[in-house]
Amino acid sequence: MGQDRVMLQFMTAHQDKRPEAPVRQVDPFFFAIVFVPVAIHLTDVWMRHHLVPGDLKVPADILEEGRDWLEAAGRYRFLAATWFYGALSVLAAALLVRTLMRPTASTTRIAAIITFLSVLLLISWPTFNGFGDTDGKQVYAPLGSAVFEAVFERGTLPHCTGPEDTWRLGVCGAVPVLSMFVSVLDVVNIFAGLATGSMIVSMILSLDNRPCKDLEERAVLLAENLRHMRQQLYVSGVILTFAMLFVASWIYWPLPLVEDDERDAYGAVLLSAALHRGTFFSLLMLSFYLPVAIILDGWVKALAEQARRGEAAGDRTDVDKWLDRHGLTAGAGDYMRAGFAVTAPIIAAFAGGISPLAL
């Protein structure tokens, strides 16, 4: 018993002496970066309301007759893209929760949560404002309401034998596939808010600026910030690429049913719409990545300048090698190239007309 008591006291004493985990500390001012992607989003909303066609008035007679089963080709792609994008959105939110569960200053955690909820509400507002509304202007109107609705009329849903029947997300309505499409889009708006808010906040959390006792500790912190930023860049690139694939899945839904003589002409309109959305997603990602990259680049340059001062550098005779050892030699140009390299495929896949969803 006496030995057990001594052992317990020894373990307790050593547990008390364990170093505390570093606490992430981001200046709340940096969360103002969110206004850049918000401005991109609001500009896109304004453009869609004022600069794109209200209804393209494409006649439904460009569709082939007697091949109604081809509607299923578009629906399968739409549902597959929805499933994948929803899973990635939840993954982005889970990564943000994991980051915030680590030791974090209370002001940083509160600012992160407020920023996330604000973006979630902004992006999801169409869903909260009128879930399942099939009477207002539809997202496919600029591509020809008559064509899309004629395609939807050719499909069926299980358990929808009459307009008053219901399915999991509401009433079947006169055109069950249209009701399904609108309801799924409403759900995806929530996924989009979840993913966008998580990506923006996670990127801003790369600006950890907690106090450091010396240059070595500061260098380690900046290296960790850069690693976290690159990780979030790649995660954001994957999520926004699949967001683009989701949009393309419903944009190209009618194409298999379009007559051969009209397919090239109508396909050109769909391809242009896909390019427009791809440009938006690319700009959205750059809008929250580049500010963080530029700020971190400034911090690295300030650290290098401080290390080059005689007394501050101590025995570091080769500062460049010291920076390289910590992975701090990349500059703003490298960060910009990395950002454009990740976003370029989102545009190029559609600008070049090589999207597999268009086939």
N, C-alpha and C positions, 0 to 999 in steps of 0.2 A: 504493500500500500504506500509506504514511504517513497519507494522508487517511482511509483506511478505519479505521485504528487510532484516529485521533482521534475519528472519528464514533462508533465503538463505545464508546470511553470516555465520550463525551458522553451517549450513550443510556443507558449503564449508570448513570451518575451521576444522571440524571434519574429513572430507574426506581427507584433506591434512595430518592429523595425523595418518591415518590408516597404520598399518605396511605393508611394502612391502613383496610380496611373495618371499620365498627363491629361489635363482637362482641355478639351477643344474650346477655343475662345475666338469667335468671329465678331468683329465690330458690327453692331446692328446696322450701321450706315451702309455696309456692303450689300445688305439685302435690298437696297434700292435698285440694284441691278435688275430686279424683276420688272421694272418699268420699261426696260428695253424690249423684252419679248412681248410684254403686254401691248406696247405701241405697235409692234409688228402684227399682233393678232387683231387689234382694233382697225389697223389700216386694211388688213385683209377683209374684215367684215364690211368696211365701208366700200371697198372695191367691188365686193360681190353684190352689194345692194345698189350701187350706182353705175358701175362700169361694165358689168357683164350682162348678157341678154336676159330679159325677164322671162320669156318663154320663146324658145327657138322656133316653134311652130313647124317642126319637122313632121310631115304626114306619116301616119301609121301604115300607109299602104306600101312603104319600103320594106315591110316585113314579109317574109315568105309565109304562105298558107300551107296547112297540113303537116307542119313539123313542130307542133306545140311542145313536144318533149324536149326540144333544145333549150327551153327556158331553164331546165334543171341544170344545164352546164354552168350558166351564170350564177345560179343559186348556190351550187356546191362551192364554187370559188368564194363567193361572198361569205358563206358560213365558215369556211376554213380560215379565211383571213380574219374574221371576227374572233374566232376562238383563239388564234395565235396572238393577235394584238391584245386581246383581253388578258391572256396569260402574261405577256410581257409587261403590261401596265401594272398588274399586281406584283410582279417581280420588282419593278422599279420602286413601288411603294414599300415593299419589304426591305429593299436595300437602304432606303431612307430611314425607316424605323430602326434598322440595325445600327446605322450610324448615330442616330440620336439617342439610342440606348447606351452608347458608350459614354464615359465621363465627359460631360459637356456643361459649360457655364449656363446658368439659368437664363440669362438674357439672350444667349445664342439660341437655346432651345425654344424659348418663347417666340423670338423673331422668326425662327424657321417654321414653327407651326402656324403662325399667323400668315406668313407668306404662302405656305402650302395651301391652307384653307381658302385664301383669297383667290389663288389661281384656280383651284378646284371649282369654286363657285362661279367664277367668270366663264370658264370653259363649259361647265355643265348647265349654265343658265337656260339654254333652249329646252333641255329636258325638264328642269324644274318648272319652266314657264308653261309647258303644255305637252305632257307625255302622251304619245300616240295620236297626236292630232293629224288627221289625214285630209283636212279641209283647207288648210292654209297653203301658202306657196311652198312647194317641195324643193328639196335640194337638187333634184334632177331636172327641174324646169328649164334651166339654161341649156340643157342638152336635148330638149324636146319632150314635153310632158306626154304627148299623145303616144310616142313610141314606147316610152317606159311603161306607161299604164296599160298599153295593149299587150306588152310582154308579160306584165304581172297578171293580167286577166287569164292568160293561158295556163297558169300554174295552179296547183291545188295545195291545200294543207290538210294533214290528218285531223279529223274531228271537226272540220269546218264544212258542214253540209248546207248551212244556211247563214244569212247575215247576222242572225241573233245568237249564233253559237259562240262559244268563248274558247280561247286557248290560254296558255300560261301567261301571256303578256297583254291580254285584253280581249275585246270583241273581234270576231272574225271579219265582220263588215261585208260589203258587197264584193270586194276584191281581197280575199284573205292574204294573198302574197304581198299586196301593197301594205296591209295592216302590219304584217310581219316585218317588212322592210323598214317602215317608219319606226316601229317599236324597237327594233334592234339598233337602228341609228341613235335613238334616244339613249339606250343603254351604253352604246359606244361613246357617246358624248361624255358620260361619267368616267369611262375608262380613259378617255383623252385627258380629262381634267386631272385624274389621278396620276397619269404618266407625266404630263407636262409639269404639274406642280412638283412632283418628285424629282424630275430631271433638273429643274431650275434650282431648287433648294439644295439638292445634293452637289451640284456644281459650285454654288456659292460657299458651301461648307468646306471647299478646298482652300479657302482663304483664312485658315487657322493662323492667328497672329498672337498666340499667347507669349508672355514674356520669357526670354531665354537668358541663361546665366552667362553664356559666352558665345563666341562665333561658331564653335563646333556644334553646339546644340542648335543654334539658329540654322546652320546648314542642313542638319538632319531634319529639322522641321520643314524647311522649304522643299527638301527632296521628297518628303512624305506628302506634302501638299501637291507637288507636281505629279506624283504617282496617282494620287486620288483624282486629280483633274483628268489625267489621261484615261483612267478607268471609266470615269463618268462620260467622257467624250465618246468612247467606244460603245458604252451601254446606250447612250442617247442616239448614236448613229444607228444601232440595230433597231431600237424602238421606232424611230422616225421613218426608217426604211420600211418597216412592216406597217406603219401607219399609212405610208404612201401606197403600199400594196393593197391595203384594205380599201382605200379610196378608189384605186384602179379597179378593184374587183366589182364594185357596183357601177362604176363608169362604163365598163365594157360588158355589163350584163346583157344588153340587147344584141350585141354584135353577132353572135352565132345565128340569130334569126333574120338578120338583114339580108336582102337579096344580093346576089353576087354583083349585079350592075351598080348597086348603090353602096357597097361595102367600103370601097376605097374613099369615097366622098364623106360618108358618115364617120368612117374610122378616123379621118383626118381631124374632124371636129372633136372626137373623143380623145385623140392623142394630144391635141392642143390643151384640152381641159386637164388632162393628166399632167402635162408639163407645167401648167399654171399651179397645180397643187404641189408638185414636186419642188418648184421654186420657193413656195411658201414654207414648206417644211425645212428646206435647206437654210433659208434665212432665219427661221425660228431657232434652229440649233446654234447657228453662229451668233445669234443675238445674246445668248447667255454664256456661250463658251469664250468668245473673244474678250469681253471685258475682264473675265477672271484670268485669262492667259496673260493679258497685258499688265494687270496688276501684279501677278506673280513674277513676270519678267522684270518689272521695276524693282521688286524686292530683291531678286537675285543680283541685279546690277548694283543695288545699294550695298548688299553684303560683300560683293567683290571689291567695291571701292573702299569699304571699311577695312577689308583684309589686306589691301595693298598699302595702307598707311603703315609706316614703319613700326611704331610701337604696338598698334592693334594687331598686326600680323604675327607678332612674336617670331617664332622660328620657321614660319612658313615661307620659305624662300621662293617657292614656285606656286603662286596662287592659282594659276590656270590648272595645274595638275590637281591641286586640292579641290577646286570646283568640279573638275571632271570626275574625280573619285566619288564625289557625292551626286553625280548626275545633274549638275547645274550649269552645263555649258551651252545648252540650247537657248536660242534667243527668240524674240517675238516673231521673226520671220519663220522659224521652224514651227512655232505654235500655229501660225496662220496657215501654213502649208498642211499641217496635220488636220486642221479643221476643214479646209477645203477638200482634202483628200477623202475625208469621211463623208462629206455632204455631196460630193460630185456624182457618185453613182445614183443618188436619188433623182437627179435631173437627167443625167446622161442616158439612163435606161429608157426614159420616155422620149427625150429629145431625139434619140436615134431610132425610135420606133421599134425597139427590140424587145418590148415587154412580152413575156410569155402569156400574160393575161389577155393580150390583144388577139391571140390566135383563136 
